[in-house]
Amino acid sequence: MPVSIPLRLLPPDEARRILADISPVGIESVPLRAAGGRVLAVGLTAPEHLPAHPRSVMDGYAVRAGDVAGASDAVPTVLRVVGIVPMGGVFAGSVAPGQAVAISTGGFVPAGADAVVMIEVTSPAGDVAAAGDAPTGVAIRRPVSAGANIIQPGEDLRAGDALAARGRRLRPADLAALATFGFAEVSVYRRPRIAILSTGNELCQPHETPALGQVRDVNQAVLAAQTEAAGCAVTYGGIIRDDAAALRDAVGRLLATHDGLILSGGSSVGVKDVSSEALAGLAEPGVLFHGIDIRPGKPTLFARSGAKPVIGMPGFPTSSMIVFDAFIRPMLWRLGGELHRDPWPSRRRARLARPYVSTVGREDYLRVRLVDRDGEDWAEPLAGGSAAISNVVQADGLIRVDAARERIGEGDFVEVFLY
C-alpha cells in the first residue's frame, strides 16, 4: 500500500523564479534559408538606408512636379518622353524641364525628377515609337506634388534602425528584411536537445495491448509534441520500470548527450515513485524543488545537473499537460534563447459559467470550454479530474485562479488562456 509522505509545496511564483534562472544552450550560425522559426542570438540593425535611393511606388512617369502643376482633364500638360527606367537598371541621364521618363513600380527615380505621375492619369501624345517602347510624348491630366508616389531613402528603414532583437523567433517577414540587406547567415540559439523518459511498471507502448493492470503510455507522445512546439529537438527515451538504479542509469546516459531531460511519472510520493531517489546523485545543484502548491500538478519536480534541467512531471496526462503549459514551456523557451516571451500570448476575456471555490495559497488551473451566450463569451469549467483525457480534449483553454483568490462567482469576468 502506498505510503503518504507530505510534499514540501513551493509557492508557484517561487517555482517560476527558479525555472527562469536558466541560460540558453549555445549559439550557431545558419544560412538565412534555414533560419525561419529559429531564435536570433545577436540583435541585427540595418546597415544602410532602405531604400538606398528614391524609388517609385507606381507605374507611371517620373517628372518635375512644377511642370505639371496646371495639368487637368480639360487642359493636359504634354511632356516629352526622353527614356525609360529599365527593369533592373537606371536611366543614365537627368530629367530636364518639360521632360518625363517612363518608370515601373520599384524603379529608381532618375536625377532631376521629384515626383511620379501614375499611369492611370496619362495618355500617349505625339508620335509613338516601336511596339513596347515608351511614347515620344505623354499627356498628363492631374497635377502632383513634389515627392508624390516616391519612397525616399531611409523612409522605410534608416541605417542603424533595429531589424530584429536578440531573442526573437524569426518569422517569414523577418527573413524578408534580412534578405533585403544581404544577410546570408545569421547567429541563432541552438535548439535544445531534450530527452523524454517515461517511468512506471504499469506502462506499455501505445501500439501494444495493455495487460491487466497496465495502461498505454500517453505522456511521452504528448510531452514530445509540446516540447517540439516549444522549439526543441526531442528524443524518445522509452519506458523505465520503477527501479531507482535503472532510472539513474538511464538519466545519466541521456543527460550525457542531451541538454535536458523530462521524466513522466514517478514524481509523486508513493512507494513506487522513484524519481527523487534516482535524481539524488545528480551533479550540483541537484534537486531544487519537489512539489508546487498548484492543482493539478502538485508533485512536479525540478532539478539541474550542472546547467542541464531535469523535470519530473506528474503521471496523469491532464496534470502533465497543464504543468507543461504553465511552468515548463516558458523554461524551455528560455533554454532556447527566448528570454522575454509571454507564456500566454493568446487570451480572451469571458464570464465564468458557474462559481468556483479554491484554497487560499494554492494556484488552480481550470479547463474550460468557451460558449456564446447572446453574443458574449462564457467559460464553462469541464468536469473530470487530473486523470481524465476528455476535459483537455474538449477544452478551449485554461483559467488560472491566483493563489490569493478564494472564490470566483458565477458571471464574474475571468481571463482564459487559449490553447
C-alpha positions as CSV (number, residue, x, y, z in Angstrom):
1,M,0.0,0.0,0.0
2,P,1.5,3.4,-1.0
3,V,2.9,5.4,1.9
4,S,1.6,9.0,2.1
5,I,4.5,11.4,2.6
6,P,3.6,15.1,2.6
7,L,5.4,17.2,-0.1
8,R,7.1,20.5,0.8
9,L,5.0,22.6,-1.5
10,L,6.7,25.6,-3.1
11,P,4.7,28.7,-3.8
12,P,4.1,28.9,-7.6
13,D,5.8,32.2,-8.0
14,E,8.9,30.9,-6.3
15,A,8.8,27.9,-8.6
16,R,8.6,30.2,-11.7
17,R,11.6,32.2,-10.4
18,I,13.7,29.1,-10.1
19,L,12.7,27.8,-13.5
20,A,13.5,31.2,-15.0
21,D,17.1,31.0,-13.7
22,I,18.4,29.2,-16.7
23,S,20.7,30.1,-19.7
24,P,20.4,29.3,-23.4
25,V,22.2,26.2,-24.5
26,G,24.5,27.8,-27.1
27,I,24.8,29.6,-30.4
28,E,25.3,28.5,-34.0
29,S,25.4,30.1,-37.4
30,V,22.8,29.0,-40.0
31,P,22.0,30.0,-43.6
32,L,19.2,32.5,-43.9
33,R,17.1,29.9,-45.8
34,A,17.3,27.7,-42.7
35,A,16.6,30.5,-40.1
36,G,12.8,30.5,-40.2
37,G,11.5,29.7,-36.7
38,R,14.9,30.0,-35.1
39,V,15.7,32.3,-32.2
40,L,18.1,35.2,-33.0
41,A,21.2,35.2,-30.8
42,V,22.5,38.6,-31.9
43,G,20.4,41.7,-32.4
44,L,20.6,43.0,-36.0
45,T,20.4,46.5,-37.4
46,A,20.0,48.0,-40.8
47,P,23.5,48.5,-42.4
48,E,22.2,51.2,-44.7
49,H,19.1,53.2,-45.6
50,L,16.1,51.3,-47.1
51,P,15.6,52.2,-49.8
52,A,19.1,53.4,-50.6
53,H,17.8,55.5,-53.5
54,P,14.5,57.2,-54.3
55,R,12.1,54.6,-55.8
56,S,8.8,54.7,-57.5
57,V,5.7,53.1,-55.8
58,M,3.7,53.4,-59.0
59,D,3.8,52.5,-62.7
60,G,3.9,55.9,-64.5
61,Y,6.3,58.7,-65.4
62,A,9.0,60.4,-63.4
63,V,8.6,64.2,-63.8
64,R,9.3,67.6,-62.3
65,A,6.3,68.4,-60.1
66,G,6.4,72.1,-61.2
67,D,6.0,71.1,-64.9
68,V,2.5,69.6,-64.2
69,A,1.1,72.0,-61.7
70,G,-1.6,73.2,-64.0
71,A,-2.5,69.8,-65.6
72,S,-6.2,69.0,-65.9
73,D,-8.6,66.8,-67.9
74,A,-9.6,69.9,-69.9
75,V,-6.0,71.1,-70.5
76,P,-3.5,68.2,-70.1
77,T,0.2,69.0,-69.8
78,V,2.2,67.4,-72.5
79,L,5.8,66.4,-71.7
80,R,8.5,64.9,-74.0
81,V,9.4,61.3,-73.0
82,V,13.1,61.0,-73.1
83,G,13.6,57.4,-72.0
84,I,12.6,54.6,-69.7
85,V,13.9,53.2,-66.4
86,P,14.7,49.6,-67.4
87,M,13.9,46.7,-65.1
88,G,17.0,46.1,-63.0
89,G,18.7,49.2,-64.4
90,V,18.7,53.0,-64.2
91,F,18.1,55.9,-66.5
92,A,21.5,57.3,-67.2
93,G,20.6,60.9,-67.8
94,S,18.7,63.6,-65.9
95,V,15.1,64.8,-66.3
96,A,15.1,68.4,-67.6
97,P,12.2,70.8,-67.6
98,G,9.4,69.7,-69.9
99,Q,10.6,66.1,-69.9
100,A,9.4,62.8,-68.5
101,V,10.8,59.3,-68.1
102,A,8.7,56.1,-68.1
103,I,9.1,54.1,-64.8
104,S,7.7,51.0,-63.3
105,T,6.9,50.2,-59.7
106,G,10.1,49.8,-57.7
107,G,12.2,51.6,-60.3
108,F,15.0,54.1,-59.3
109,V,13.8,57.6,-59.8
110,P,16.1,59.4,-62.2
111,A,18.0,62.5,-61.3
112,G,16.1,65.7,-61.9
113,A,12.7,64.2,-61.2
114,D,10.9,64.9,-57.9
115,A,7.6,63.1,-58.4
116,V,5.9,60.2,-60.2
117,V,2.6,60.6,-62.1
118,M,0.7,57.3,-62.1
119,I,-0.1,55.9,-65.5
120,E,-3.9,55.9,-65.0
121,V,-3.9,59.8,-65.4
122,T,-1.8,59.8,-68.5
123,S,-2.2,59.0,-72.2
124,P,0.2,58.9,-75.2
125,A,0.8,62.1,-77.0
126,G,2.7,62.7,-80.3
127,D,4.4,60.0,-82.3
128,V,4.5,56.5,-80.8
129,A,7.8,54.6,-81.1
130,A,8.1,50.9,-81.9
131,A,5.9,48.5,-80.0
132,G,6.9,48.1,-76.4
133,D,8.8,51.4,-76.3
134,A,7.7,54.5,-74.4
135,P,5.7,57.1,-76.4
136,T,7.6,60.1,-77.6
137,G,5.2,62.3,-75.7
138,V,2.8,61.9,-72.7
139,A,-0.3,63.9,-71.8
140,I,-0.7,64.3,-68.0
141,R,-4.2,65.1,-66.7
142,R,-3.5,65.6,-63.0
143,P,-1.0,67.7,-61.0
144,V,1.3,66.1,-58.5
145,S,3.2,67.5,-55.5
146,A,6.9,67.1,-55.0
147,G,7.6,63.6,-53.6
148,A,4.4,62.1,-54.8
149,N,4.5,58.3,-55.4
150,I,8.1,58.1,-54.4
151,I,9.6,56.4,-51.4
152,Q,12.6,58.4,-50.2
153,P,16.0,57.0,-49.0
154,G,15.6,55.8,-45.4
155,E,11.8,56.3,-45.4
156,D,11.3,52.5,-44.7
157,L,14.3,52.0,-42.5
158,R,17.3,54.1,-41.7
159,A,20.8,52.9,-41.3
160,G,21.2,51.7,-37.7
161,D,17.5,51.0,-37.1
162,A,16.7,47.7,-35.4
163,L,15.8,44.9,-37.7
164,A,15.3,42.1,-35.2
165,A,16.2,41.9,-31.5
166,R,18.1,39.2,-29.7
167,G,15.7,36.5,-28.5
168,R,13.2,37.0,-31.3
169,R,11.9,33.9,-33.1
170,L,12.3,34.7,-36.7
171,R,9.2,34.9,-38.8
172,P,8.9,34.9,-42.6
173,A,8.6,38.8,-42.5
174,D,11.9,38.9,-40.6
175,L,13.6,36.8,-43.2
176,A,12.4,39.3,-45.9
177,A,14.0,42.2,-44.0
178,L,17.3,40.3,-43.5
179,A,17.4,39.2,-47.1
180,T,16.8,42.8,-48.2
181,F,20.1,43.8,-46.5
182,G,22.1,40.8,-47.7
183,F,22.3,38.8,-44.5
184,A,23.3,35.4,-45.9
185,E,23.8,33.8,-42.5
186,V,22.5,34.6,-39.0
187,S,23.6,33.7,-35.5
188,V,20.8,31.8,-33.7
189,Y,20.5,29.9,-30.5
190,R,20.9,26.2,-30.9
191,R,17.7,24.2,-30.5
192,P,17.8,22.5,-27.1
193,R,18.0,18.7,-27.3
194,I,15.5,17.3,-24.8
195,A,15.1,13.6,-24.0
196,I,11.7,12.4,-22.7
197,L,11.6,9.3,-20.5
198,S,8.5,7.6,-19.0
199,T,8.6,5.6,-15.8
200,G,6.2,3.0,-14.4
201,N,5.6,-0.7,-14.2
202,E,2.1,-0.1,-15.3
203,L,3.0,1.4,-18.7
204,C,3.2,-0.2,-22.1
205,Q,3.8,1.3,-25.5
206,P,0.8,2.9,-27.3
207,H,0.9,0.2,-30.1
208,E,0.7,-2.6,-27.5
209,T,-2.4,-4.2,-26.0
210,P,-2.3,-3.5,-22.2
211,A,-2.2,-6.5,-19.9
212,L,-4.5,-6.5,-16.9
213,G,-3.3,-3.7,-14.7
214,Q,-1.4,-1.8,-17.4
215,V,-2.2,1.4,-19.3
216,R,-0.7,2.8,-22.5
217,D,2.0,5.4,-22.2
218,V,0.2,8.7,-23.2
219,N,2.5,11.3,-21.7
220,Q,5.7,10.5,-23.8
221,A,3.9,11.3,-27.1
222,V,2.1,14.4,-25.6
223,L,5.3,15.8,-23.9
224,A,7.2,15.2,-27.1
225,A,4.7,17.2,-29.1
226,Q,4.6,20.0,-26.6
227,T,8.4,20.1,-26.3
228,E,8.9,20.2,-30.1
229,A,6.3,23.0,-30.3
230,A,8.5,24.9,-27.8
231,G,11.3,24.9,-30.3
232,C,13.3,21.8,-29.0
233,A,14.6,18.7,-30.7
234,V,13.2,15.6,-29.0
235,T,14.5,12.1,-28.3
236,Y,12.1,9.4,-27.1
237,G,13.8,7.7,-24.2
238,G,11.4,4.8,-23.8
239,I,9.9,3.4,-20.7
240,I,11.8,2.6,-17.5
241,R,10.4,0.3,-14.8
242,D,10.0,1.5,-11.2
243,D,13.6,0.8,-10.3
244,A,15.8,3.7,-8.9
245,A,19.0,2.2,-10.2
246,A,17.7,1.6,-13.7
247,L,16.3,5.1,-13.8
248,R,19.5,6.6,-12.5
249,D,21.5,4.8,-15.3
250,A,19.0,6.0,-18.0
251,V,19.1,9.6,-16.7
252,G,22.9,9.6,-16.8
253,R,23.1,8.1,-20.2
254,L,20.6,10.6,-21.7
255,L,22.0,13.6,-20.0
256,A,25.4,12.9,-21.4
257,T,24.1,13.6,-25.0
258,H,21.2,16.0,-24.3
259,D,20.6,19.5,-23.0
260,G,17.8,18.5,-20.7
261,L,15.5,15.6,-19.6
262,I,11.8,15.3,-18.9
263,L,10.6,12.4,-16.8
264,S,7.0,11.4,-17.0
265,G,5.6,9.8,-13.8
266,G,7.5,8.8,-10.7
267,S,7.5,12.3,-9.2
268,S,4.8,11.7,-6.5
269,V,5.4,10.2,-3.0
270,G,4.2,6.6,-3.2
271,V,6.5,3.7,-2.6
272,K,6.9,3.2,-6.4
273,D,7.6,6.9,-7.1
274,V,11.3,6.7,-7.6
275,S,12.3,9.9,-9.5
276,S,13.5,11.9,-6.4
277,E,15.6,8.9,-5.3
278,A,17.1,8.4,-8.8
279,L,17.9,12.1,-9.1
280,A,19.6,12.4,-5.7
281,G,23.0,11.7,-7.3
282,L,22.8,14.4,-9.9
283,A,25.7,16.9,-10.2
284,E,25.1,20.1,-8.3
285,P,22.8,21.9,-7.8
286,G,20.7,18.8,-8.0
287,V,17.0,18.8,-6.9
288,L,15.8,22.4,-6.5
289,F,12.2,21.7,-5.6
290,H,9.8,18.8,-5.3
291,G,6.2,20.0,-5.1
292,I,4.4,23.2,-6.2
293,D,1.3,24.5,-4.5
294,I,-0.9,24.1,-7.5
295,R,-3.8,22.0,-8.7
296,P,-3.4,19.9,-10.7
297,G,0.3,19.0,-10.9
298,K,1.3,19.3,-7.2
299,P,4.2,16.7,-7.2
300,T,6.2,18.4,-10.0
301,L,9.9,18.0,-9.5
302,F,12.7,20.2,-10.9
303,A,16.4,19.6,-10.8
304,R,19.6,20.7,-12.6
305,S,22.6,18.7,-13.3
306,G,25.0,21.5,-13.8
307,A,23.3,23.7,-16.4
308,K,21.0,20.9,-17.7
309,P,17.4,20.9,-16.4
310,V,15.7,17.7,-15.3
311,I,11.9,17.9,-14.8
312,G,9.8,15.2,-13.1
313,M,6.3,15.5,-14.4
314,P,3.1,14.2,-12.9
315,G,1.9,10.8,-14.3
316,F,-1.7,11.8,-15.1
317,P,-1.9,13.3,-18.6
318,T,-4.1,16.2,-17.7
319,S,-1.8,17.3,-14.8
320,S,1.2,16.8,-17.1
321,M,-0.2,18.9,-19.9
322,I,-1.2,21.8,-17.6
323,V,2.1,21.8,-15.7
324,F,3.9,21.9,-19.1
325,D,1.9,24.9,-20.3
326,A,2.1,26.8,-17.1
327,F,5.6,26.2,-16.0
328,I,7.8,24.1,-18.3
329,R,7.2,25.7,-21.7
330,P,8.5,29.1,-20.6
331,M,11.6,27.4,-19.2
332,L,12.2,25.6,-22.5
333,W,11.8,28.9,-24.4
334,R,14.5,30.5,-22.2
335,L,16.7,27.4,-22.7
336,G,16.3,28.1,-26.5
337,G,17.1,31.8,-26.2
338,E,13.5,33.3,-26.0
339,L,14.1,35.3,-22.8
340,H,11.1,37.5,-22.6
341,R,8.2,35.7,-24.4
342,D,4.7,36.0,-22.9
343,P,3.9,32.4,-21.8
344,W,0.2,33.0,-22.7
345,P,0.2,35.1,-25.9
346,S,-3.4,34.3,-26.7
347,R,-6.0,35.3,-24.2
348,R,-9.7,36.1,-24.1
349,R,-12.0,37.7,-21.5
350,A,-15.1,35.7,-20.6
351,R,-17.6,35.3,-17.8
352,L,-17.4,32.2,-15.6
353,A,-20.4,30.0,-16.1
354,R,-20.6,28.6,-12.6
355,P,-18.9,29.6,-9.3
356,Y,-15.6,28.1,-8.2
357,V,-14.1,27.9,-4.7
358,S,-10.3,27.5,-4.3
359,T,-7.9,27.2,-1.4
360,V,-6.0,30.4,-0.5
361,G,-2.3,29.9,-1.1
362,R,-2.9,27.3,-3.9
363,E,-2.9,28.2,-7.6
364,D,-5.6,26.4,-9.5
365,Y,-6.0,25.7,-13.2
366,L,-9.5,25.1,-14.6
367,R,-10.1,23.5,-18.0
368,V,-12.8,25.5,-19.7
369,R,-14.9,25.4,-22.9
370,L,-16.0,28.8,-24.4
371,V,-19.6,29.2,-25.3
372,D,-21.5,32.1,-26.8
373,R,-24.5,33.4,-24.9
374,D,-26.2,36.3,-26.6
375,G,-23.0,37.5,-28.2
376,E,-20.9,37.2,-25.0
377,D,-18.2,34.7,-24.2
378,W,-18.8,32.4,-21.2
379,A,-16.3,29.9,-19.8
380,E,-17.7,26.6,-18.8
381,P,-15.5,24.6,-16.4
382,L,-15.2,21.0,-17.7
383,A,-15.9,18.0,-15.4
384,G,-13.3,15.4,-14.7
385,G,-10.1,15.2,-12.5
386,S,-6.5,15.1,-13.4
387,A,-6.8,11.5,-14.7
388,A,-9.3,12.4,-17.4
389,I,-8.4,12.9,-21.0
390,S,-11.8,14.2,-22.3
391,N,-11.6,17.5,-20.4
392,V,-8.4,18.6,-22.1
393,V,-9.5,17.4,-25.5
394,Q,-12.7,19.4,-25.2
395,A,-11.1,22.5,-23.6
396,D,-10.5,25.8,-25.4
397,G,-8.1,26.9,-22.7
398,L,-7.4,27.4,-19.0
399,I,-8.3,29.7,-16.3
400,R,-5.7,30.4,-13.7
401,V,-7.0,31.0,-10.2
402,D,-4.4,33.0,-8.4
403,A,-3.1,31.8,-5.1
404,A,-4.6,34.7,-3.2
405,R,-8.1,34.2,-4.5
406,E,-10.6,32.1,-2.7
407,R,-13.7,32.3,-4.8
408,I,-14.9,33.3,-8.3
409,G,-18.6,34.0,-8.6
410,E,-20.9,32.9,-11.5
411,G,-20.8,35.6,-14.1
412,D,-17.5,37.1,-12.9
413,F,-15.1,38.1,-15.6
414,V,-12.0,35.8,-16.0
415,E,-9.1,35.6,-18.4
416,V,-9.0,32.5,-20.5
417,F,-5.5,31.4,-21.6
418,L,-6.3,29.9,-25.0
419,Y,-4.7,26.7,-26.3
